[in-house]
Amino acid sequence: MKLTTEAQKVDGTKICKTEEVLVCSACGYDLDEEELKLSVCSDCGESLRLRHSVSVWATSVPKASTRTLGQTNPDEE
């Protein structure tokens, strides 16, 4: 089963796009919502154990800087 949440902005905070995938750990069968309630995989017949993976997409990239952490800018002194 694949659950996708699209990127959005909530109260000024950016929420990244995510995708969750649930499959049978024995055979990789993509289960639907009804099959998740069963105790055995409807494809391979094995005891149902789920493999859960989550993907997250970056919604923005911060501006790059040539300074490193802790380094001061001579113009700011």
C-alpha positions as CSV (number, residue, x, y, z in Angstrom):
1,M,0.0,0.0,0.0
2,K,1.4,3.4,-0.9
3,L,0.4,6.5,1.1
4,T,1.5,9.8,-0.4
5,T,1.2,13.2,1.4
6,E,1.9,16.2,-0.9
7,A,4.0,19.1,0.2
8,Q,2.1,21.9,1.9
9,K,2.5,25.0,4.0
10,V,0.8,24.9,7.4
11,D,0.9,28.0,9.6
12,G,4.0,29.3,7.8
13,T,5.8,25.9,8.2
14,K,6.7,23.9,5.1
15,I,5.6,20.2,5.4
16,C,7.7,18.0,3.0
17,K,6.1,15.5,0.6
18,T,6.3,12.0,2.0
19,E,5.5,8.5,0.6
20,E,5.1,5.5,2.8
21,V,5.1,2.0,1.3
22,L,3.9,-1.2,3.1
23,V,4.6,-4.5,1.5
24,C,4.9,-8.2,2.6
25,S,8.5,-8.7,3.9
26,A,8.5,-12.3,2.6
27,C,7.6,-11.7,-1.1
28,G,7.3,-7.9,-1.6
29,Y,3.6,-8.1,-2.5
30,D,2.0,-4.6,-2.4
31,L,-0.9,-5.0,0.1
32,D,-4.1,-3.1,0.0
33,E,-5.9,-1.7,3.1
34,E,-8.1,-4.8,3.5
35,E,-5.2,-7.2,3.2
36,L,-3.4,-5.4,6.0
37,K,-6.0,-6.7,8.4
38,L,-5.2,-10.4,7.6
39,S,-2.6,-12.5,9.4
40,V,-1.2,-14.1,6.3
41,C,-0.1,-12.7,2.9
42,S,-2.7,-13.2,0.2
43,D,0.0,-13.6,-2.4
44,C,2.6,-16.0,-0.8
45,G,0.6,-17.4,2.1
46,E,3.4,-16.7,4.6
47,S,2.7,-15.2,8.1
48,L,2.2,-11.4,7.4
49,R,5.2,-9.3,8.5
50,L,5.3,-5.9,7.0
51,R,8.2,-4.0,5.4
52,H,7.7,-0.3,5.9
53,S,9.7,2.3,3.9
54,V,9.4,6.1,4.0
55,S,10.6,8.5,1.3
56,V,10.8,12.3,2.0
57,W,11.3,15.0,-0.6
58,A,13.1,18.2,0.2
59,T,10.8,21.2,-0.6
60,S,13.6,23.8,-0.6
61,V,17.3,24.0,-0.5
62,P,18.9,26.6,1.8
63,K,21.2,29.2,0.3
64,A,24.8,27.9,0.0
65,S,27.6,29.7,1.9
66,T,31.3,29.6,1.5
67,R,31.9,30.0,5.3
68,T,32.1,27.0,7.5
69,L,30.6,26.6,11.0
70,G,32.3,28.8,13.5
71,Q,34.2,30.9,10.9
72,T,33.6,34.6,11.2
73,N,33.4,37.1,8.4
74,P,36.1,39.8,8.6
75,D,33.6,42.5,7.5
76,E,31.4,41.7,10.6
77,E,34.2,42.3,13.1
